Amino acid sequence: MDTVILSDWLVARLDRGDAEPVYRQLLRLLQQAILTSQLPPGTKLPSSRTLATDLGIARNTVLHVYDQLTAEGYVHSTTGSGTYVADTRPDRRAVNARKPAAPDHPREDAALPVDARVAPTFAEAVTHAPPVMVAAHPLRHTEARDLSARGRRLIREAGVSAKQWGAFMPGVPDVSEFPARTWSRLQAKLWKQANPELLTYAPGGGYRPLRRALSDYLRVARSVNCTPDQIIITTGIHQSIDLAVRLLTDVGDRAWVEEPCYWGVRSVLQSSGLTLAPIPVDDEGLNPREPDLRTPPRLALVTPSHQYPLGMVMSLARRRTLLEYARQHRVWIIEDDYDSEFRYGSRPLASLQGLDDAGSVIYVGSLGKMLFPGLRIGYMIAPEDLVDTFRTGIAELYREGQLMQQAVLTEFIMDGYLTSHVRRMRALYGERRQILIDAITARFGDTLPVMGDEAGLHFVLGLPLHANDRAVAAAAYDAGVIVRPLAGYYSGEMPSRRGMLLGYACVPNEKIGPAFDTLARVIENTVLRVSPHAA
Amino acid sequence: MDTVILSDWLVARLDRGDAEPVYRQLLRLLQQAILTSQLPPGTKLPSSRTLATDLGIARNTVLHVYDQLTAEGYVHSTTGSGTYVADTRPDRRAVNARKPAAPDHPREDAALPVDARVAPTFAEAVTHAPPVMVAAHPLRHTEARDLSARGRRLIREAGVSAKQWGAFMPGVPDVSEFPARTWSRLQAKLWKQANPELLTYAPGGGYRPLRRALSDYLRVARSVNCTPDQIIITTGIHQSIDLAVRLLTDVGDRAWVEEPCYWGVRSVLQSSGLTLAPIPVDDEGLNPREPDLRTPPRLALVTPSHQYPLGMVMSLARRRTLLEYARQHRVWIIEDDYDSEFRYGSRPLASLQGLDDAGSVIYVGSLGKMLFPGLRIGYMIAPEDLVDTFRTGIAELYREGQLMQQAVLTEFIMDGYLTSHVRRMRALYGERRQILIDAITARFGDTLPVMGDEAGLHFVLGLPLHANDRAVAAAAYDAGVIVRPLAGYYSGEMPSRRGMLLGYACVPNEKIGPAFDTLARVIENTVLRVSPHAA
């Protein structure tokens, strides 16, 4: 190709007024021309002096561009001989390796564009002046590429809410009440010490002083049985469960989940190839039926202190039966103890783990609801014989860090701030819970039952069996109130209950009434005025 | 059972001098007695007044204990009638549900212990005075319970190093050089503003201003093609890959990995059920053979800017072929661009993603090596049609947070500290690299080749083919020097190269020489004095 035509082509496209530096524009234009074979392999580029003069730019600029093109393999230069376009066209035989019995095509004619769909010929480009920006405006396939089957399922069944705040989002603490100044002060103190060991990867298990502090706290608060070494610091319940799944289960293994259960658990388990067996719950908690018991699972996930989302407590009899069953049939139990600090009117109950004498129970918890969700610090208590395995697994799979943050948290706990904050929040959330319960009673009497209200950051407002709780939630969302429909927590087809989770913890006292009024109107319009037969 | 015998039994076991409060001791002892059926179901407990008098403790203490036992279901009380031990024995029919054709046993005789192996009979306990602490010292099964097959594989093939710092750990930046004071100042400023939105869950994708700052930075530094919306903030490369795997692949799908490659990638992929196809690399990078090309994978993981661990750059021709192959056979490419900022002596090269016009490439990177590994902030650039999917996926699977930290990072970038820190580190690491190279040349001439030294935080010191690089690494570790053997990075059985990764970034200048002397002695003793035939 002619040097003059190239210069004309470039001059037509360089825009000195553009924010993009001339260097970059020139680089990009030459790259495109080479990629689209407008400058075919073997073409000799103009000397830097010539091109600089033709374009009216500094020779150094052209030299830099040529250097970069060389470094990236677009061109190669021989001293004294010039700069030539390299042959970097895709190897057709490799690309088409899969096609059966196609005649062997030698490398395409140098004059043809690599891919006729992508750019017009050079001749066309020159005569029809508008620049062809190939790399900048790629022609994208309009059809989205296929997700995998497990990807489609994950998205289809995703339970996460688009909005994460405000009446009546469940499971969210009131972060505006978090003692930010105290946290910041402790944080600044630790950063001042600038200990480089806190800036690098965490050893498997996490910051040892934090494990000690948590071990002490959990032994007293939750009656767990553990030493600091059994504590593994994670980023929260999702990661804790994921780690256990990867180490203790294989694809196709069966996992018992409560029906209903937290959607996040379902997603993590299914995404890892486990088969879920939803087990019904009654007022004593997990209640497996004969067929369930006859096929022992590899894993059972339970929320014995406060069933999520319905709120019942697993009775002592059921706990003992479950533990004995697990021991006999070698089932791993994951005890998800997600919000047991917030029990109103009675002491927190002892963990299932503390009752276990066979090393069947892996206890998991998180500090997010006690402090702030963005913190992403949780913990697992691993049975003693699994500690090394879990430490290796977590370092191998996730490369843990955040030691500085763990150190701040340790100080926060040791100085008593965790306990005092939790106590204060328990009182505040207790108030808000009462305001909401009173509003419900005033409006609906006992028409609509309230379930699981003795603990946690939410309770469930039951709806009649003919109600479509997803539709109610959608209508409420339109009206500006977030409620999570119970249907979203069921793994099976036919939820045995209808209702909505109402989170009150993150709602300022004075906003609870008005938000509830809005919700009540929605319920009245969508559910209570509709007869069971019409639904 | 007799009230007097119970009181005697308790008195023998309560230790007022113990650190553990009497309340807790009494609670624990009664729980144990009930669990082991030493206090069988139906037993009437002494009145609180009587027990308090017998034990010489406050009546209130006994009342509290009885309250807790009631709350937890160990006992039930009828007003005026007394407190009775509840029947919470495991349901034998449930526990044994799986056993075929066993005669139906009615609930066991109340006088027998639930499990004779766990505790002696009450009579024995009384006559042989020493306390039987059941729950506190559980009898654990001495055999570790089985990990799953994928769990065993993960642990067996774990590549993570026990020690994460010091000569010559690869991939670790010098965190003592991190501008901690600046970071702390920005952090304190943001915490002072105490914006509660920064303390809660991150919306899918992460903090928008950070996505904007990264998008600008990456477009310039790495020639990627993206808008801020295409950026997904993750906790690093492990999570980015995990997310892509869960959304785009199914169990059993094939994944191309470079041979050798980063062990973390291998672990994440295998743990998620993918079949790895290790593809050899030559001096132009990934070099698939005919059989590889005939079975297109679902996913291909590549490190085109700086092959990890060997360091070659993927040539432009190979890049174009790979992209064309991916487009034609609908292969997802994950471009892992892990340390491209640290290129010595030439500009960073353009990304593969910037060349892609078919939306095949998912670009992933991390800020850990630029700033500090404990930070755990990374990013993915998702093809446009996958953005929503990835955002939903990350929120569903991991519940992202750390918005405050993302906000600090944004300020750090916008104020120019990222760029200046990287520039400073590039110069420092360049010095260290040179010191180590000079030491190698002085000691070994060109007997042992150095590979991949033009970029990164490490290079590879090649060893003769007869060398056992794992053994060399072990001997070096014993001598106090960490090197990672190349063998650990190969997925297949027969590594085609021998050598060791030497990381120099985290080693103070003055320590490089001495550490290398130690290593050189180890090499001389274990490799160079041994003839190829003797090995």
Boltz contact constraints between the chains, C-beta under 6 A:
constraints:
  - contact:
      token1: [A, 71]
      token2: [B, 346]
      max_distance: 6.0
  - contact:
      token1: [A, 72]
      token2: [B, 349]
      max_distance: 6.0
  - contact:
      token1: [A, 72]
      token2: [B, 350]
      max_distance: 6.0
  - contact:
      token1: [A, 73]
      token2: [B, 315]
      max_distance: 6.0
  - contact:
      token1: [A, 73]
      token2: [B, 316]
      max_distance: 6.0
  - contact:
      token1: [A, 88]
      token2: [B, 316]
      max_distance: 6.0
  - contact:
      token1: [A, 88]
      token2: [B, 317]
      max_distance: 6.0
  - contact:
      token1: [A, 88]
      token2: [B, 320]
      max_distance: 6.0
  - contact:
      token1: [A, 90]
      token2: [B, 320]
      max_distance: 6.0
  - contact:
      token1: [A, 90]
      token2: [B, 321]
      max_distance: 6.0
  - contact:
      token1: [A, 90]
      token2: [B, 324]
      max_distance: 6.0
  - contact:
      token1: [A, 91]
      token2: [B, 321]
      max_distance: 6.0
  - contact:
      token1: [A, 94]
      token2: [B, 293]
      max_distance: 6.0
  - contact:
      token1: [A, 94]
      token2: [B, 321]
      max_distance: 6.0
  - contact:
      token1: [A, 95]
      token2: [B, 324]
      max_distance: 6.0
  - contact:
      token1: [A, 95]
      token2: [B, 325]
      max_distance: 6.0
  - contact:
      token1: [A, 95]
      token2: [B, 328]
      max_distance: 6.0
  - contact:
      token1: [A, 97]
      token2: [B, 293]
      max_distance: 6.0
  - contact:
      token1: [A, 97]
      token2: [B, 294]
      max_distance: 6.0
  - contact:
      token1: [A, 98]
      token2: [B, 294]
      max_distance: 6.0
  - contact:
      token1: [A, 138]
      token2: [B, 357]
      max_distance: 6.0
  - contact:
      token1: [A, 140]
      token2: [B, 359]
      max_distance: 6.0
  - contact:
      token1: [A, 144]
      token2: [B, 385]
      max_distance: 6.0
  - contact:
      token1: [A, 147]
      token2: [B, 247]
      max_distance: 6.0
  - contact:
      token1: [A, 148]
      token2: [B, 248]
      max_distance: 6.0
  - contact:
      token1: [A, 148]
      token2: [B, 249]
      max_distance: 6.0
  - contact:
      token1: [A, 148]
      token2: [B, 250]
      max_distance: 6.0
  - contact:
      token1: [A, 149]
      token2: [B, 250]
      max_distance: 6.0
  - contact:
      token1: [A, 150]
      token2: [B, 250]
      max_distance: 6.0
  - contact:
      token1: [A, 151]
      token2: [B, 247]
      max_distance: 6.0
  - contact:
      token1: [A, 151]
      token2: [B, 248]
      max_distance: 6.0
  - contact:
      token1: [A, 155]
      token2: [B, 389]
      max_distance: 6.0
  - contact:
      token1: [A, 155]
      token2: [B, 392]
      max_distance: 6.0
  - contact:
      token1: [A, 158]
      token2: [B, 392]
      max_distance: 6.0
  - contact:
      token1: [A, 158]
      token2: [B, 396]
      max_distance: 6.0
  - contact:
      token1: [A, 160]
      token2: [B, 395]
      max_distance: 6.0
  - contact:
      token1: [A, 160]
      token2: [B, 396]
      max_distance: 6.0
  - contact:
      token1: [A, 164]
      token2: [B, 200]
      max_distance: 6.0
  - contact:
      token1: [A, 164]
      token2: [B, 201]
      max_distance: 6.0
  - contact:
      token1: [A, 175]
      token2: [B, 196]
      max_distance: 6.0
  - contact:
      token1: [A, 175]
      token2: [B, 199]
      max_distance: 6.0
  - contact:
      token1: [A, 175]
      token2: [B, 200]
      max_distance: 6.0
  - contact:
      token1: [A, 176]
      token2: [B, 196]
      max_distance: 6.0
  - contact:
      token1: [A, 180]
      token2: [B, 191]
      max_distance: 6.0
  - contact:
      token1: [A, 180]
      token2: [B, 194]
      max_distance: 6.0
  - contact:
      token1: [A, 184]
      token2: [B, 188]
      max_distance: 6.0
  - contact:
      token1: [A, 184]
      token2: [B, 191]
      max_distance: 6.0
  - contact:
      token1: [A, 188]
      token2: [B, 184]
      max_distance: 6.0
  - contact:
      token1: [A, 188]
      token2: [B, 188]
      max_distance: 6.0
  - contact:
      token1: [A, 191]
      token2: [B, 180]
      max_distance: 6.0
  - contact:
      token1: [A, 191]
      token2: [B, 184]
      max_distance: 6.0
  - contact:
      token1: [A, 194]
      token2: [B, 180]
      max_distance: 6.0
  - contact:
      token1: [A, 196]
      token2: [B, 175]
      max_distance: 6.0
  - contact:
      token1: [A, 196]
      token2: [B, 176]
      max_distance: 6.0
  - contact:
      token1: [A, 199]
      token2: [B, 175]
      max_distance: 6.0
  - contact:
      token1: [A, 199]
      token2: [B, 372]
      max_distance: 6.0
  - contact:
      token1: [A, 199]
      token2: [B, 374]
      max_distance: 6.0
  - contact:
      token1: [A, 200]
      token2: [B, 164]
      max_distance: 6.0
  - contact:
      token1: [A, 200]
      token2: [B, 175]
      max_distance: 6.0
  - contact:
      token1: [A, 200]
      token2: [B, 373]
      max_distance: 6.0
  - contact:
      token1: [A, 200]
      token2: [B, 374]
      max_distance: 6.0
  - contact:
      token1: [A, 201]
      token2: [B, 164]
      max_distance: 6.0
  - contact:
      token1: [A, 201]
      token2: [B, 373]
      max_distance: 6.0
  - contact:
      token1: [A, 238]
      token2: [B, 398]
      max_distance: 6.0
  - contact:
      token1: [A, 238]
      token2: [B, 399]
      max_distance: 6.0
  - contact:
      token1: [A, 246]
      token2: [B, 271]
      max_distance: 6.0
  - contact:
      token1: [A, 247]
      token2: [B, 147]
      max_distance: 6.0
  - contact:
      token1: [A, 247]
      token2: [B, 151]
      max_distance: 6.0
  - contact:
      token1: [A, 248]
      token2: [B, 148]
      max_distance: 6.0
  - contact:
      token1: [A, 248]
      token2: [B, 151]
      max_distance: 6.0
  - contact:
      token1: [A, 249]
      token2: [B, 148]
      max_distance: 6.0
  - contact:
      token1: [A, 250]
      token2: [B, 148]
      max_distance: 6.0
  - contact:
      token1: [A, 250]
      token2: [B, 149]
      max_distance: 6.0
  - contact:
      token1: [A, 250]
      token2: [B, 150]
      max_distance: 6.0
  - contact:
      token1: [A, 251]
      token2: [B, 251]
      max_distance: 6.0
  - contact:
      token1: [A, 251]
      token2: [B, 273]
      max_distance: 6.0
  - contact:
      token1: [A, 267]
      token2: [B, 396]
      max_distance: 6.0
  - contact:
      token1: [A, 271]
      token2: [B, 246]
      max_distance: 6.0
  - contact:
      token1: [A, 273]
      token2: [B, 251]
      max_distance: 6.0
  - contact:
      token1: [A, 273]
      token2: [B, 273]
      max_distance: 6.0
  - contact:
      token1: [A, 293]
      token2: [B, 94]
      max_distance: 6.0
  - contact:
      token1: [A, 293]
      token2: [B, 97]
      max_distance: 6.0
  - contact:
      token1: [A, 294]
      token2: [B, 97]
      max_distance: 6.0
  - contact:
      token1: [A, 294]
      token2: [B, 98]
      max_distance: 6.0
  - contact:
      token1: [A, 315]
      token2: [B, 73]
      max_distance: 6.0
  - contact:
      token1: [A, 316]
      token2: [B, 73]
      max_distance: 6.0
  - contact:
      token1: [A, 316]
      token2: [B, 88]
      max_distance: 6.0
  - contact:
      token1: [A, 317]
      token2: [B, 88]
      max_distance: 6.0
  - contact:
      token1: [A, 320]
      token2: [B, 88]
      max_distance: 6.0
  - contact:
      token1: [A, 320]
      token2: [B, 90]
      max_distance: 6.0
  - contact:
      token1: [A, 321]
      token2: [B, 90]
      max_distance: 6.0
  - contact:
      token1: [A, 321]
      token2: [B, 91]
      max_distance: 6.0
  - contact:
      token1: [A, 321]
      token2: [B, 94]
      max_distance: 6.0
  - contact:
      token1: [A, 324]
      token2: [B, 90]
      max_distance: 6.0
  - contact:
      token1: [A, 324]
      token2: [B, 95]
      max_distance: 6.0
  - contact:
      token1: [A, 325]
      token2: [B, 95]
      max_distance: 6.0
  - contact:
      token1: [A, 328]
      token2: [B, 95]
      max_distance: 6.0
  - contact:
      token1: [A, 346]
      token2: [B, 71]
      max_distance: 6.0
  - contact:
      token1: [A, 349]
      token2: [B, 72]
      max_distance: 6.0
  - contact:
      token1: [A, 350]
      token2: [B, 72]
      max_distance: 6.0
  - contact:
      token1: [A, 357]
      token2: [B, 138]
      max_distance: 6.0
  - contact:
      token1: [A, 359]
      token2: [B, 140]
      max_distance: 6.0
  - contact:
      token1: [A, 372]
      token2: [B, 199]
      max_distance: 6.0
  - contact:
      token1: [A, 373]
      token2: [B, 200]
      max_distance: 6.0
  - contact:
      token1: [A, 373]
      token2: [B, 201]
      max_distance: 6.0
  - contact:
      token1: [A, 373]
      token2: [B, 401]
      max_distance: 6.0
  - contact:
      token1: [A, 374]
      token2: [B, 199]
      max_distance: 6.0
  - contact:
      token1: [A, 374]
      token2: [B, 200]
      max_distance: 6.0
  - contact:
      token1: [A, 374]
      token2: [B, 401]
      max_distance: 6.0
  - contact:
      token1: [A, 374]
      token2: [B, 402]
      max_distance: 6.0
  - contact:
      token1: [A, 374]
      token2: [B, 403]
      max_distance: 6.0
  - contact:
      token1: [A, 376]
      token2: [B, 401]
      max_distance: 6.0
  - contact:
      token1: [A, 376]
      token2: [B, 402]
      max_distance: 6.0
  - contact:
      token1: [A, 385]
      token2: [B, 144]
      max_distance: 6.0
  - contact:
      token1: [A, 389]
      token2: [B, 155]
      max_distance: 6.0
  - contact:
      token1: [A, 392]
      token2: [B, 155]
      max_distance: 6.0
  - contact:
      token1: [A, 392]
      token2: [B, 158]
      max_distance: 6.0
  - contact:
      token1: [A, 395]
      token2: [B, 160]
      max_distance: 6.0
  - contact:
      token1: [A, 396]
      token2: [B, 158]
      max_distance: 6.0
  - contact:
      token1: [A, 396]
      token2: [B, 160]
      max_distance: 6.0
  - contact:
      token1: [A, 396]
      token2: [B, 267]
      max_distance: 6.0
  - contact:
      token1: [A, 398]
      token2: [B, 238]
      max_distance: 6.0
  - contact:
      token1: [A, 399]
      token2: [B, 238]
      max_distance: 6.0
  - contact:
      token1: [A, 401]
      token2: [B, 373]
      max_distance: 6.0
  - contact:
      token1: [A, 401]
      token2: [B, 374]
      max_distance: 6.0
  - contact:
      token1: [A, 401]
      token2: [B, 376]
      max_distance: 6.0
  - contact:
      token1: [A, 402]
      token2: [B, 374]
      max_distance: 6.0
  - contact:
      token1: [A, 402]
      token2: [B, 376]
      max_distance: 6.0
  - contact:
      token1: [A, 403]
      token2: [B, 374]
      max_distance: 6.0
